[in-house]
Amino acid sequence: MKKFTLLWLVAIIICGGSLTCSTVFANKTVKLAIGDWAPYTSETDPKGKLLEEVVTEAFKAEGIDVQYAYFPWKRSYVNAEKGQYDGTFPWNKTPEREEAFYTHKISLIKDDGVYFHLKSKPFDWNTIEDLKKYKVGVTIGYKQEELYKQNGITADTVPEEAMNFKKMLAGRIDIYQTSKVVGYSTINSLFSPDDAAKFTNHPKAVETDEYYILFSKKTPDGKELGDKFDEGMKKIKDSGVYDKILAKYLGSSM
């Protein structure tokens, strides 16, 4: 009996083979803190859960269940950082975040970040200095918040992304940077077709973003969960499940 217990503990610590790791994580439930960012994540919109479905299916391929809890984004981040949840997503990798969390290798999705503005408000930019001529909006906790501070750009902060588009339509801000996919999804869900048609985006992408799960360093399995997630992602990409999920939510737009 003692020998069996010792071998079991060694298997858990080493977790060297796929069978051993699957056994260790069998019946585990990963708890993830997220927020509303349709079509990628949403507490209430069944058409806004693209990345929730990706994450669920990738972990399912490894025999791991997932539970989601919804908060404002800054709170989701802090809850995971403190170890109250196993992780949070979708986030870009930054040096600060990689210091605070474990990450994984295979991104959840790639998406262009662009500046949105009203068609009635001409906007152009080449460098970040050009933004100083405009009223800029930003969501609390997003990486642009710190970037604007570092470059002397005064930005109007709000706790939720949708508020930026409402303020833009009201003329209180001129521009706002976010995911192109999420931006148009938010606009189309918030406004009438006539008002939604008033928005556009600058044709030049600020960046091509890749999104990841940030796994807490304050929970016992953070690094291992990242490894297991990569294994699951590879399986659902190889099987075609990943592409089917994207087509389900985005059609041919990706």
C-alpha positions as CSV (number, residue, x, y, z in Angstrom):
1,M,0.0,0.0,0.0
2,K,2.8,2.4,0.9
3,K,4.6,1.5,-2.4
4,F,1.4,2.3,-4.3
5,T,1.0,5.6,-2.6
6,L,4.6,6.6,-3.3
7,L,4.3,5.7,-7.0
8,W,1.0,7.7,-7.2
9,L,2.7,10.8,-5.7
10,V,5.6,10.4,-8.1
11,A,3.2,10.2,-11.0
12,I,1.4,13.3,-10.0
13,I,4.7,15.3,-9.6
14,I,6.3,14.1,-12.8
15,C,3.2,13.7,-14.9
16,G,5.4,12.4,-17.6
17,G,3.0,10.3,-19.8
18,S,-0.3,11.3,-21.3
19,L,-2.1,8.5,-19.5
20,T,-0.7,9.6,-16.2
21,C,-1.6,13.2,-16.8
22,S,-5.1,12.3,-17.9
23,T,-5.5,10.3,-14.7
24,V,-4.3,13.2,-12.6
25,F,-6.7,15.6,-14.2
26,A,-9.6,13.2,-14.5
27,N,-12.9,14.8,-13.2
28,K,-11.1,18.1,-12.6
29,T,-13.2,21.3,-13.1
30,V,-11.3,24.4,-14.3
31,K,-12.9,27.6,-13.0
32,L,-12.4,30.6,-15.3
33,A,-13.2,34.3,-14.7
34,I,-14.4,36.1,-17.8
35,G,-16.6,39.0,-18.9
36,D,-18.8,40.2,-21.7
37,W,-16.9,40.5,-25.0
38,A,-19.2,39.1,-27.7
39,P,-18.9,37.3,-30.0
40,Y,-16.1,35.8,-27.9
41,T,-17.5,35.7,-24.4
42,S,-21.0,36.6,-23.1
43,E,-23.0,35.9,-20.0
44,T,-26.4,36.3,-21.7
45,D,-25.9,36.2,-25.5
46,P,-25.9,32.6,-26.8
47,K,-24.4,33.9,-30.1
48,G,-21.5,35.6,-28.1
49,K,-19.7,32.5,-26.7
50,L,-17.3,31.6,-29.5
51,L,-14.2,31.4,-27.3
52,E,-16.1,29.9,-24.4
53,E,-17.0,27.0,-26.7
54,V,-13.4,26.7,-28.0
55,V,-12.1,26.6,-24.4
56,T,-14.7,24.1,-23.3
57,E,-14.0,21.8,-26.2
58,A,-10.2,21.9,-25.9
59,F,-10.4,21.0,-22.2
60,K,-13.1,18.4,-22.9
61,A,-10.6,16.7,-25.3
62,E,-8.4,16.3,-22.2
63,G,-11.2,15.1,-19.9
64,I,-11.5,18.4,-18.0
65,D,-14.7,20.3,-17.3
66,V,-15.0,24.1,-17.3
67,Q,-17.1,26.5,-15.3
68,Y,-17.3,30.2,-16.1
69,A,-18.0,33.2,-13.8
70,Y,-18.6,36.6,-15.3
71,F,-17.3,39.9,-13.9
72,P,-16.1,43.3,-15.2
73,W,-12.8,42.6,-16.9
74,K,-10.5,44.2,-14.4
75,R,-12.1,42.2,-11.6
76,S,-11.8,39.0,-13.7
77,Y,-8.1,39.7,-14.1
78,V,-7.6,40.4,-10.3
79,N,-9.7,37.3,-9.3
80,A,-7.5,35.0,-11.4
81,E,-4.3,36.8,-10.3
82,K,-5.2,36.2,-6.6
83,G,-5.9,32.5,-7.3
84,Q,-9.6,32.8,-6.7
85,Y,-10.1,31.3,-10.1
86,D,-7.8,29.1,-12.2
87,G,-7.5,31.6,-15.0
88,T,-9.1,34.3,-17.2
89,F,-9.4,34.9,-20.9
90,P,-9.2,36.3,-23.6
91,W,-6.1,38.4,-23.0
92,N,-3.1,39.4,-25.1
93,K,0.3,38.4,-23.8
94,T,2.3,41.3,-22.3
95,P,5.5,41.2,-20.2
96,E,3.5,42.3,-17.1
97,R,0.9,39.5,-17.7
98,E,3.5,36.9,-18.4
99,E,5.2,37.8,-15.1
100,A,1.9,37.5,-13.2
101,F,0.4,34.4,-14.9
102,Y,1.3,31.2,-16.7
103,T,0.3,31.1,-20.3
104,H,0.1,28.6,-23.1
105,K,1.5,28.3,-26.7
106,I,-1.5,27.9,-29.0
107,S,-3.5,31.1,-29.2
108,L,-7.3,31.0,-28.9
109,I,-7.8,33.2,-32.0
110,K,-6.1,35.9,-34.0
111,D,-7.9,39.2,-34.7
112,D,-6.9,42.7,-35.9
113,G,-7.1,45.6,-33.5
114,V,-8.4,48.7,-35.2
115,Y,-9.6,52.2,-34.3
116,F,-13.3,52.8,-34.6
117,H,-14.8,56.2,-35.3
118,L,-18.0,57.7,-36.8
119,K,-18.1,58.2,-40.6
120,S,-19.1,61.8,-39.9
121,K,-15.8,62.3,-37.9
122,P,-12.8,62.0,-40.2
123,F,-9.9,60.2,-38.6
124,D,-6.4,59.3,-39.7
125,W,-3.2,58.3,-37.9
126,N,0.3,57.1,-38.6
127,T,1.9,57.2,-35.2
128,I,0.5,57.2,-31.7
129,E,1.3,60.9,-31.4
130,D,-1.4,61.6,-34.0
131,L,-4.0,60.4,-31.4
132,K,-3.4,63.6,-29.3
133,K,-5.6,65.5,-31.8
134,Y,-8.7,63.4,-30.9
135,K,-10.9,62.5,-27.9
136,V,-9.8,58.9,-27.1
137,G,-11.8,56.3,-25.2
138,V,-10.4,53.2,-23.4
139,T,-11.8,50.4,-21.2
140,I,-10.4,50.1,-17.7
141,G,-7.9,47.2,-17.5
142,Y,-7.2,47.0,-21.2
143,K,-3.5,47.3,-22.2
144,Q,-4.2,50.6,-24.2
145,E,-4.9,52.3,-20.9
146,E,-1.2,52.1,-19.8
147,L,0.0,52.8,-23.4
148,Y,-1.9,56.0,-23.5
149,K,-0.5,57.1,-20.1
150,Q,3.0,56.4,-21.2
151,N,2.6,58.5,-24.3
152,G,0.9,61.5,-22.7
153,I,-2.5,60.8,-24.3
154,T,-5.5,61.8,-22.1
155,A,-8.1,59.0,-22.5
156,D,-11.6,58.8,-21.2
157,T,-11.9,55.6,-19.2
158,V,-15.0,53.4,-18.8
159,P,-15.6,50.0,-17.1
160,E,-17.3,48.3,-20.0
161,E,-16.5,48.3,-23.7
162,A,-20.0,49.0,-24.9
163,M,-20.0,52.4,-23.2
164,N,-17.2,53.6,-25.5
165,F,-19.5,53.1,-28.6
166,K,-22.4,54.8,-26.9
167,K,-20.1,57.8,-26.0
168,M,-18.8,57.9,-29.6
169,L,-22.3,58.1,-31.0
170,A,-23.1,60.9,-28.6
171,G,-20.0,62.8,-29.7
172,R,-18.2,62.5,-26.3
173,I,-15.2,60.6,-27.8
174,D,-13.8,60.4,-31.3
175,I,-12.0,57.1,-31.5
176,Y,-11.7,53.8,-29.7
177,Q,-9.4,50.8,-30.3
178,T,-10.6,47.3,-30.0
179,S,-10.9,44.0,-31.8
180,K,-12.5,44.5,-35.3
181,V,-14.7,41.4,-34.8
182,V,-15.8,42.4,-31.3
183,G,-16.3,46.0,-32.3
184,Y,-18.8,45.3,-35.0
185,S,-20.5,42.7,-33.0
186,T,-21.0,45.2,-30.2
187,I,-22.1,48.0,-32.5
188,N,-24.7,45.7,-34.2
189,S,-26.1,44.5,-30.9
190,L,-26.3,48.0,-29.3
191,F,-27.8,50.1,-32.0
192,S,-30.5,50.2,-34.7
193,P,-29.3,49.4,-38.2
194,D,-29.4,53.2,-39.0
195,D,-27.2,54.1,-36.1
196,A,-24.9,51.1,-36.6
197,A,-24.3,52.2,-40.1
198,K,-22.8,55.5,-38.8
199,F,-19.7,53.6,-37.5
200,T,-16.6,52.6,-39.4
201,N,-13.0,51.6,-38.7
202,H,-9.7,52.9,-39.9
203,P,-8.4,50.6,-42.6
204,K,-4.9,50.3,-41.0
205,A,-4.7,47.7,-38.2
206,V,-3.0,48.8,-35.1
207,E,-1.9,45.2,-34.5
208,T,-2.8,41.7,-35.1
209,D,-3.7,40.4,-31.7
210,E,-3.5,36.8,-30.4
211,Y,-5.6,35.9,-27.4
212,Y,-4.8,33.5,-24.6
213,I,-5.9,32.2,-21.3
214,L,-3.9,33.5,-18.3
215,F,-3.5,30.8,-15.7
216,S,-3.1,31.8,-12.1
217,K,0.3,31.2,-10.4
218,K,-1.6,31.1,-7.1
219,T,-3.3,27.8,-7.8
220,P,-1.5,24.4,-7.7
221,D,-2.1,23.4,-11.3
222,G,-1.6,26.6,-13.3
223,K,1.3,25.6,-15.5
224,E,0.1,22.1,-16.0
225,L,-3.4,23.4,-17.1
226,G,-1.7,25.5,-19.7
227,D,0.1,22.4,-21.1
228,K,-3.1,20.4,-21.1
229,F,-5.0,23.2,-22.8
230,D,-2.4,23.2,-25.6
231,E,-2.8,19.5,-26.0
232,G,-6.6,19.9,-26.3
233,M,-6.3,22.8,-28.7
234,K,-4.1,20.7,-31.0
235,K,-6.7,17.9,-30.9
236,I,-9.7,20.1,-31.8
237,K,-7.7,21.8,-34.5
238,D,-6.5,18.5,-36.1
239,S,-10.1,17.1,-35.9
240,G,-11.7,20.1,-37.5
241,V,-13.8,21.0,-34.4
242,Y,-12.0,24.4,-34.0
243,D,-12.9,25.5,-37.6
244,K,-16.5,24.4,-37.1
245,I,-16.8,26.6,-34.0
246,L,-15.4,29.6,-35.9
247,A,-17.8,29.0,-38.8
248,K,-20.7,28.6,-36.5
249,Y,-20.2,32.1,-35.0
250,L,-18.4,34.1,-37.7
251,G,-19.4,32.4,-40.9
252,S,-16.8,33.3,-43.6
253,S,-15.6,36.5,-41.9
254,M,-12.4,35.0,-40.4
